[in-house]
Amino acid sequence: MIEVKLDEGDKLDWALKTFKKKVMKSGLLKELRKRRHYTKPSEAKAIKSAAARRRGKTKKPRPAA
C-alpha cells in the first residue's frame, strides 16, 4: 500500500506529486493496464516473444566506404 504522510503546513501539490511518483515507481498502473483485459496464454506468449525480439535487435554497422 502506498502512503504519503503529511505534516502541518505541507502543500497538497507536493503530496500529490510524491504520490504519483510512488505509484509510477511501484508499477501499479502498468499492472492495472495489463490486467484490464484477459489475454489468452497463446497471445501472452506471442507478446512476450515479440518484446524479446525487439530487445534483441541491434543496429548493423555500416560498411566503410
Helices and strands as residue ranges (DSSP letters): H 12-26, H 28-34, H 41-56
